[in-house]
């Protein structure tokens, strides 16, 4: 005779697994990401309150020379060429990344190596930013490592933070796409990077620059696209669960918006 006692309900679906998995490391990472964004925002606010004019009476001769050199570089022929080159390199890498994500969003079959183009492009972008983002910063410029990160120059600091975060996300995506980490929460850092990175662009400044208004418009457009792309990717994460990106309008929107950012960077001009 069969027992009529109720059987325990077993949770199913990726949403329950998402809630039951250890989340300390990804949550700590996202918290660090947010703290870095808040720190750079507070640095920007502090600079805005203090103004850009240095205290010439109290500044050291070295600080005078550094400020004068930075002002002379911004907007100069060499400075503009250097900045535009860096933006164009980033543009090509984003276009490659976006095309790979676009292919992943289309129906299979998809070669497995396509999935690793995003972390590869992000990794190269991170290394490029850490080395070449600013001509006066460490490791290629006259500034030391501590001066690069602690001098209070928000442009340099944001560039280096972008580099560190890009490398970190690249490592996470390599592990995730190779199947070494399968927790659903590990899908969140990538769109979170797009969201917070886009937000930071609204306060990103190139210092005293003759084309500051034009640059601000560029950054506002890129920031808006990045925030929208990150939001669409988050929706895709929620809908797709633990699987790699599959055909969906959200994944297509994510890839298309990243492609637009890359194309904009290719035509970036100061």
N, C-alpha and C positions, 0 to 999 in steps of 0.2 A: 504493500500500500504506500503510495507516494505521500510524502510529507507536504503539507500546505504552508509550512513556515516560510516567511518571506526571505528571499535571498538578498544578501547585501548588494547594494548598488555599487558597481565598480565604475570609477570615473574613466571616461574615454575622451579621446580628442586631444589635440596638441595644446589647447588652452589650459587644460588641467595639468598636463605635464609641465607647461610653462610655469605654472604657479608653484609646483611642488619641487622644482629643481633648485639646486644651490645657485644663488644669484649674487653672492657677495662680490666676486671679482668684477663682473660687468657693471654692477651698480656702483661700485667704488670708482670704476673707470668713468662712468657717466657723470658721477659727482665731481671728479677731477676735471673733466671736460667743462662742466658748468662753472666751476671755480676759476678755471683759467680764463674763461670768457668774462666773468665778473671782474677778475683782476685787471684784465686789459681795459675793460670799460671804465673802471675806477681810475686807472692810470690816465686814460683819455680825459676824464672829467677833471682830474687834478691839473693836467696840463692846460686845459681850457680855462680853469679858474686862475691859474698863475700867469697865463699868457705865454707867448713865445719869446718875449724879449728877455735875454739873460741879464743878470745883475752884474754889470760891467765893473762895479767897484769891488765886489767880493769874488768874482770869478778869477780863477787862476789863468796864467798865460796859456797853459795847455788847453783849458776849457774854451778860452777865446779863440784859439786856433782851430779847435774842433768844431765849434759852432760856425765859424766863418767858412771853414772847409765844407761843412754840410750845406750851408746856404748857397755856396758857390756851385756845388755839385747839382743840387736840385734845380731843374730847368735848364741846365747847360746842355750843349750838344751831346757831350759824352754821357751825361747823366740820363738824358732822355733816351738815347740809343740803348744804354744798358738796361733801363727799365722796360722799354718796349721789347727788347730781345727776351728778357725773362718772362714777360707776359705771353709772348708768342710761343715760347717753349712749353709753358704750362698749357696753352691752348691746344697744341698738337697732342699732348699727353691726355688731355680731357676728351678730345675728339676720339682718340683711340679707345679710351675707356668707355665712352658713350656708345660707340659702334659695337663694342663687345657686349655691353649690357642690352643693346637693342636686339642683337642676334639671340641672346638668351631669352628674351621676352617673346620671340617668335616661335612657331611650332617646331618640335624636334623632327629629326635628330640634329643635335648640336655637338660638334667635337668637344671633348672634355677640356682641352687646353684653352678654349675660348673663355671659360669661367675664370681662368687665372690671369687674364689680361688686366682686369680691374686692379687686383692687388699689385700686379707688376707695375702698372702705370702709376699707382699711388705711391709705391715705394720709390720709384725714380723721382717722382715729384717731391717727396719728402727729402730725399738726399740732395736734390738740386736746390731746394729752398734753404736747407741748413748750410750749404756751402756758398751758394752764389746769390742769395736773395739781396744782399746789401754789400756794396763794394768796400765800405769802411768797417764792416763787422767781422768778427771772428768766423771762420778761420782764414779768410783771404785778406782781411783788412788790418788796420792798425789797432783796432780794439781787441782787448783780451776777452776770454770767455765770460768772465764775471761782468765786465763792462757791457758786453753784448746783451746779457740778460737782465742786468741790474741798473743800467744807466738811466732808465726811465724813458728811452726813446721808443714810443709806442709803435712806430712803423716797423722798426727792426724787431721788436719783441713779438709783434703779431706774426711777422714772416716766420720767425723761428718756431713759434708755437704751432703755426700751420704745418711746418715741416715735421715736427715731433709727432703731431697728431696723425698726419698722413702716413708716416712710417708705422705708427701703432695700429691704425686701421688696416694697413696693408698686411701686417702680420696676423691680425685677427681673421681677415678674410681668407688668407692662405690656409690657415688651420681649419676654418669653417668649411671652405669649399673642397678641401681634401678629405673631409669627414672626420678629422681628428677631434673637433669639438662639435657637438650636435645639439646642444641646448638652444632652445628657441630664442633665449634672451641674447645670445651672441649675434643675432641678426640686427639688433637695435643700434650698436655703435655706428654703423655706416650711415644710416639716415640721420642719426643724432649729430654726427660730424657735419653733414650738409646743413642741418638746421642752425647749429650754433656758429658754424663758419660763415653762413650767410648773414646771421645777425651781426657778427663782428665786422663784416664788410661795411656796414652802415656807419661805423665810426673809424674806419681805416683811413688814415691820412698820409699823404706824401710830404708833409711838412710845408715849408714856405716854397710854394711852387707857382709859377705864373699861370699854369693851367689847372689850378686846384679845383675850380668849379666843374670843369669838364671831367676830371678824374673822379670827382664825387658822384657825378651822374653815372659813369661807368660802374662804379662800385655799388650804387643803389640798384641798378638794373641786375647786376650779378647777384647781389644779396637777395633780391626778390625771387629770382629764378632758383637760387639755391634753397631758399626756405620752402618754396613750392615743391621743388624736386624732393627734398627730404620728407615733406609731408606725404607726398604720393608714395614714396618708398615705404614709409611707416604703415600706410594702409595696405600696401602689398605684403609686407611682413605679417600683418595681422591675418590677411586672407590666405596666405600660402603656408603659414605655420613653419614647420621645420624643413621643408623642401627648398631646393634652389629655385630661383625665379622661373616661373612658367608663364605661358602666354596669358596676359591680362592687360587691361587698359591702364592699370596703375603702374605696372612695370614699364609699359611703353611710354607713359607720360614721364616717368623718372628718367629713362634713357634719353627721351627727346629733349627734356629741359637741360640735362647735363650737356647734350650736344650743342644746344643753343649757347650755353656758357662758354664752351670751348671755341665755337665760331666767333663769339664776341671777343674773346681773348686774342684770337688770330688777327682781328682787325683793330686791336687796342692801339690807340695813338694818344700821345701827349702833346 
